[in-house]
Amino acid sequence: MSFYDTCTNLPNKVLLCRHTESTLNELPRAKGFFLTEEGKQMMLNTPNHEIPLSIKGKEQAKLVGQLIGSCFGIPDVIVTSGYRRTDETLVGIASTFQKGELNATQIESDVNFRERDNDLASYMTLKEAKEYFPWLQTYWERTGPFFAKPPQGESIADMIPRVSLGLLQAFNLAQGGKLIIITHARTIACCRYLLESWDICTMESFLRGTEPKNGGCTFYESDQSSLQKRLSLIEYNVTPKSELFA
């Protein structure tokens, strides 16, 4: 069953925006693990949902706001994941609009758009992960990035039902209007899987590639030419032209 088989309301335009650079993003990491003990210690006592934007990320958010203003216009509804880094991205974006322009915009948070749930290895160094979970890489390669579940964590396949629910609820709020969802890299992958009716092979190919950039914007428009109402991808992973996004 396609996502659109369960969807009765569609926005006219949708923008998926990954949050801008966070303090976690600026630390050296590989395969989701810290490369240094120092980096691990910096984040050890910060829950995932409380990770803030970096100084650079706050400046990036303002530039993303300017991009949205020129390419998308004033949204009718904005939904964040409720994580601090998505809420702070919204603050930066909103600061670029003229006073009063967003007064009629409905702003919500929905944890269905949160990032993949933490697992036991989230705050380990790469060295520690290899020591405590020596089987993990082989399991990951055999199972694939869509179905593989990190130790006591959430697979991408596990995310699909909640992201689908989040989209349905957001679409109901923004029916016929303009919707912005400020979220996370893997959540954007799930949105694309649903909105573009991907199969598992397409999803796995995407997950093995380069993830959306911090501040990357993905644009959809309602396809009026289709017999079945659906959204069509216009542009993927667009960022402002600035050295801050190099």
C-alpha positions as CSV (number, residue, x, y, z in Angstrom):
1,M,0.0,0.0,0.0
2,S,1.3,3.4,-1.0
3,F,1.5,6.3,1.5
4,Y,-0.9,8.2,-0.7
5,D,-3.5,5.5,-0.3
6,T,-3.9,6.6,3.3
7,C,-3.5,10.3,2.7
8,T,-6.7,12.3,2.0
9,N,-5.2,15.8,2.4
10,L,-2.2,17.3,0.6
11,P,-0.4,20.6,1.0
12,N,0.3,22.5,-2.1
13,K,4.0,22.8,-1.3
14,V,6.2,21.0,1.1
15,L,9.8,21.8,2.2
16,L,11.8,19.3,4.2
17,C,14.7,21.1,6.0
18,R,17.5,19.3,7.9
19,H,18.6,21.3,11.0
20,T,21.7,23.3,10.6
21,E,25.1,22.3,12.1
22,S,24.9,21.2,15.7
23,T,27.6,20.9,18.3
24,L,27.6,17.1,17.6
25,N,28.0,17.7,13.8
26,E,31.2,19.7,14.3
27,L,33.0,16.9,16.2
28,P,35.0,14.3,14.2
29,R,33.0,11.1,13.8
30,A,33.0,8.0,11.6
31,K,30.2,5.5,11.1
32,G,28.2,7.3,13.8
33,F,31.0,6.9,16.4
34,F,33.4,9.4,18.0
35,L,36.9,9.4,16.7
36,T,38.4,10.8,19.9
37,E,37.8,10.4,23.6
38,E,37.7,14.2,23.9
39,G,34.8,14.4,21.5
40,K,32.9,11.7,23.3
41,Q,33.4,13.4,26.7
42,M,32.1,16.7,25.3
43,M,28.8,15.1,24.5
44,L,28.5,12.4,27.1
45,N,26.1,14.2,29.4
46,T,24.0,15.8,26.7
47,P,20.8,13.9,25.7
48,N,20.2,13.7,22.0
49,H,17.1,15.9,22.1
50,E,19.1,18.6,24.0
51,I,22.0,18.9,21.5
52,P,22.1,22.6,20.5
53,L,23.3,24.3,17.3
54,S,26.9,25.3,17.0
55,I,27.8,29.0,16.5
56,K,28.2,28.2,12.8
57,G,24.8,26.4,12.7
58,K,23.0,29.5,14.1
59,E,24.5,31.6,11.3
60,Q,23.6,28.9,8.8
61,A,19.9,29.0,9.9
62,K,19.6,32.7,9.1
63,L,20.9,32.0,5.5
64,V,18.4,29.1,5.2
65,G,15.7,31.5,6.2
66,Q,16.7,33.9,3.4
67,L,16.6,31.0,0.9
68,I,13.2,29.9,2.1
69,G,11.9,33.5,1.9
70,S,13.0,33.8,-1.7
71,C,12.2,30.3,-3.0
72,F,9.3,29.1,-0.9
73,G,7.6,32.2,0.6
74,I,5.7,32.4,3.8
75,P,4.6,29.0,5.1
76,D,1.2,28.3,6.5
77,V,2.4,25.6,8.9
78,I,5.9,24.8,10.3
79,V,6.5,21.5,12.2
80,T,9.8,20.7,14.0
81,S,10.8,17.5,15.7
82,G,10.8,19.2,19.0
83,Y,14.6,18.6,19.4
84,R,16.6,21.6,20.5
85,R,18.6,21.7,17.3
86,T,15.4,21.8,15.1
87,D,13.8,24.5,17.3
88,E,16.9,26.6,17.2
89,T,17.0,26.2,13.4
90,L,13.4,27.5,13.3
91,V,14.4,30.5,15.4
92,G,17.2,31.4,12.9
93,I,14.9,31.0,10.0
94,A,12.1,33.0,11.5
95,S,14.5,35.9,12.3
96,T,14.9,36.6,8.6
97,F,11.2,37.2,7.9
98,Q,9.7,40.7,8.4
99,K,7.9,41.5,11.6
100,G,4.4,40.1,11.4
101,E,4.9,37.9,8.3
102,L,4.7,34.7,10.3
103,N,1.9,35.8,12.6
104,A,-0.6,33.6,10.8
105,T,1.8,30.6,10.5
106,Q,0.9,27.7,12.7
107,I,4.0,26.3,14.5
108,E,3.9,22.8,15.9
109,S,6.4,20.2,17.2
110,D,5.9,16.4,16.6
111,V,8.3,13.8,18.0
112,N,7.3,11.5,15.1
113,F,9.9,13.5,13.1
114,R,12.7,12.9,15.6
115,E,16.0,11.4,14.6
116,R,16.6,7.6,14.9
117,D,16.4,6.6,18.5
118,N,19.6,6.2,20.4
119,D,21.3,2.9,20.8
120,L,23.9,1.5,23.3
121,A,26.8,2.5,21.1
122,S,25.7,6.1,20.4
123,Y,28.2,7.6,22.8
124,M,31.1,5.3,22.1
125,T,34.3,5.9,20.2
126,L,35.0,3.9,17.1
127,K,37.6,2.0,19.0
128,E,35.1,1.1,21.8
129,A,32.4,0.0,19.4
130,K,34.8,-2.4,17.7
131,E,35.8,-3.8,21.1
132,Y,32.3,-4.2,22.6
133,F,30.4,-5.0,19.4
134,P,33.0,-6.8,17.2
135,W,30.1,-8.4,15.2
136,L,28.3,-5.1,14.4
137,Q,30.0,-4.3,11.0
138,T,29.4,-7.8,9.7
139,Y,25.8,-7.8,10.8
140,W,25.3,-4.3,9.3
141,E,26.7,-5.4,5.9
142,R,24.6,-8.6,5.9
143,T,21.3,-7.1,7.0
144,G,21.6,-3.8,5.1
145,P,21.1,-0.2,6.2
146,F,17.3,-0.3,6.0
147,F,16.6,-3.2,8.3
148,A,19.7,-3.3,10.5
149,K,19.0,-2.4,14.1
150,P,21.8,-0.9,16.2
151,P,22.2,-2.5,19.7
152,Q,18.9,-1.8,21.4
153,G,18.3,1.1,19.0
154,E,15.9,1.8,16.1
155,S,16.2,0.6,12.5
156,I,15.3,2.9,9.6
157,A,12.4,0.5,8.9
158,D,11.2,1.0,12.4
159,M,11.0,4.7,11.8
160,I,8.7,4.5,8.8
161,P,5.4,4.1,10.6
162,R,5.9,7.0,12.9
163,V,7.2,9.3,10.2
164,S,4.2,8.3,8.1
165,L,1.9,9.3,11.0
166,G,3.8,12.6,11.4
167,L,3.3,13.4,7.7
168,L,-0.4,12.6,7.7
169,Q,-0.9,14.8,10.7
170,A,1.2,17.7,9.2
171,F,-0.6,17.3,5.9
172,N,-4.0,17.7,7.6
173,L,-2.8,20.9,9.3
174,A,-1.5,22.4,6.0
175,Q,-4.1,21.1,3.6
176,G,-3.8,23.1,0.4
177,G,-1.1,25.4,1.8
178,K,2.6,25.6,2.3
179,L,4.3,23.2,4.9
180,I,7.8,23.3,6.3
181,I,9.1,20.3,8.3
182,I,12.4,20.9,10.1
183,T,13.9,17.6,11.0
184,H,16.9,15.2,10.8
185,A,18.9,13.4,8.1
186,R,17.5,9.9,8.5
187,T,14.0,11.3,9.0
188,I,14.3,13.0,5.6
189,A,15.2,9.7,4.1
190,C,12.0,8.2,5.5
191,C,10.0,11.1,4.2
192,R,11.4,10.6,0.7
193,Y,10.7,6.8,0.9
194,L,7.1,7.6,1.6
195,L,6.5,10.6,-0.6
196,E,8.3,9.2,-3.6
197,S,7.1,5.6,-3.2
198,W,10.6,4.2,-3.1
199,D,11.2,0.4,-2.9
200,I,13.7,-1.0,-0.4
201,C,16.6,-1.2,-3.0
202,T,16.2,2.6,-3.7
203,M,16.1,3.4,0.0
204,E,19.2,1.3,0.7
205,S,21.1,3.0,-2.2
206,F,20.2,6.4,-0.7
207,L,21.2,5.4,2.8
208,R,24.6,4.2,1.5
209,G,25.2,7.5,-0.2
210,T,25.8,11.0,1.1
211,E,23.2,12.2,3.7
212,P,21.4,15.5,3.4
213,K,23.5,18.5,4.3
214,N,23.0,20.5,7.5
215,G,20.5,23.1,6.4
216,G,19.7,21.2,3.2
217,C,16.2,22.0,1.8
218,T,14.2,19.5,-0.3
219,F,11.2,20.9,-2.2
220,Y,7.9,19.2,-3.3
221,E,4.9,20.5,-5.1
222,S,1.4,19.0,-5.5
223,D,1.3,17.2,-8.9
224,Q,-2.0,18.4,-10.4
225,S,-1.4,16.5,-13.7
226,S,-1.5,13.1,-12.0
227,L,-4.8,11.2,-11.8
228,Q,-3.8,10.2,-8.2
229,K,-3.0,13.3,-6.1
230,R,0.6,13.1,-4.9
231,L,3.6,15.3,-4.4
232,S,6.4,15.6,-6.9
233,L,10.1,16.3,-6.0
234,I,11.2,19.6,-7.4
235,E,14.7,19.9,-5.8
236,Y,16.7,17.9,-3.3
237,N,19.2,19.1,-0.7
238,V,19.5,22.8,-1.7
239,T,21.6,25.0,0.5
240,P,22.4,28.7,0.4
241,K,25.4,29.8,-1.7
242,S,27.8,30.6,1.1
243,E,31.1,29.4,2.4
244,L,29.3,28.4,5.6
245,F,27.9,25.4,3.6
246,A,31.1,24.4,1.9
